[in-house]
Amino acid sequence: MADPFELWRLMWTTAVAHGLERFADSFPSGAAQDRRPSPIDLSSFPVFGRVRVELQTMLLLGQRGQASERATPALIVAPYAVHEATIADFAEGHSIAKALAEGGSDRLALTFWKSATAEMRDFGIDAYLSDLNVAVDDLGGRASLVGLCQGGWLAAAYAARFPQKVARLVLAGAPIDPGAAESGITRTLASVPPATIAQVIALGGGRLSGSLSFALWSDDLSPEFTAEEALQCAGDPAMMERFNAWNLRTVDLPGAYFVQTAEWIFRENRLARGTFEALGRPVALSAIEAPVFVLAAADDEVVSLPQATAVKSLCRGTRVETRVAPGRHLSLFMGRRTVAGAWREIAAWLAQEEGEPETAPAAKRARRRR
């Protein structure tokens, strides 16, 4: 089988060499096409059933039913990369949100990032941090953040920028220190010059096509993105079909956001080095005050284990717990065994009252919340 990272490099090179028309013809939805977002169907979500507020970059989704106003809200910061935010509330038995809700998180919300339109092409990281700040304010001004994959570094940057507004911080499969080890992302970026990326984004009208991202991480190229590896439930044809349909729903990214992420996070490693600027101020991870829970996958090729677990040495101003779960990247967020195991533990950890000892038994903490 061909090396996926070599194919990725060749894909970028081909796009630039042959121009937009040929590039667009290579994929089901080319960069030249302005894909307007489809209306979101909340009926299939196990937990999230309403839109709290619509912002430029996202729909802030809330739980169905009446939530306790006394509990600290938990905001799931979804990845903004290849796939849509349904990854956090995929299906019964495969829903992080359901595990958190059943474990005591009474007020849940989700950042459902929008696929970039032409009008969004100049949105940079600050636009997403700014709307994340509005989302926290909409939830009352203080929340626990649950950052998934690239939503993790965004949540960590926010927690460093606004330490008083974050009660607890979960970082799952998050590339916090890309300089700690190689991974699929860092190897790919090392093989693609920044000028090439800039040319491809220009060909796409200022955006990076989700179709390109999907083509590079399709089932034929990486086991990270196959239904069996992601869901941990081989033998369920209906669930496999549902995953494959989800896998095809990609999001386009603003060119400015993608370039900043590629350069600042992965090439220059600014977040880990303390040189990352967020909303006008440099931030350091050592400024994070909230307790942190790190979840990583043992066989994750997308975000390698050292990149995710470096949090403990970087967040020196707070307590950091680390768990390594069996599986690959997507199984951290959708895997049946991971959701039933590690995420139940995270739910109990999030449900702890502020000031309560970390060692308090989960059953005792649950009784206190009734």
C-alpha angles and dihedrals in degrees: 000000000000120000106259093213092054089049090051091053091048091048092057092046093049092049092056095041097051102033137231099304095057091039091053092048091057095067138046092246114025127208090249092064116088102222111202112209116258118235109272115248107214095177092088095052114103093210115008113073109153143044111240095188138342118229133178094265103029154009109243104219125203136195124270116254132016117324127202111263091204097063123087107255120241117215117199108213103206124208117266101207127086107341137043124261094262084098088087096055103024106146144319108301091016101063123110088190092055092049091051093046093050090046095059107278097132098177113049130169135174134210103229099192117212123237106251118261124198089266090058097052094107096048109124132189092281090062089059094043090049094052090044087057091051089050091053090049090050088056092053105282099282129062145153111252124217107195118195119201107307088005083065098065089044091052091046092051089050092049090052092047095045106022094164092057097057119076099180133357128213118190113190120184089338123163096227097152110022088174092065094078143339122277139167092275097047094046091051095048090047089059097047119068116225089241090060092052090049091052093050092050090049089052088053094055094256097315139092111234117236087215090064092049091049094048090055094050100037124142091262092060109038135028088209090079104043121112094238094052095041100045100033090216111102113181099046105107095182092054091045090053091048091052093049090052090049091048090060094053102090133172129226117230130217109253093230092053093047094048093048091048093048094047105032100036106029109023101031097026091214096163094057092041094051095242098107115122116214121184095336100320134084112243133203125199088228086072092067109112101178119096110258131218115195121199119187136172119239095221100032111147096176096056110018120222097252091051090056101038096047086091092091094063094040101046095059096156097067146033116280126195120192131199126181113203126197114254143049135292105288093039087069089069105025107021115120094219094045093048092049093045121026096025092053087055090049090049091056090046092051091048092061113114117243110270093020114130114262090229096059108127113259093233091053092050091049091053091052091058095054 
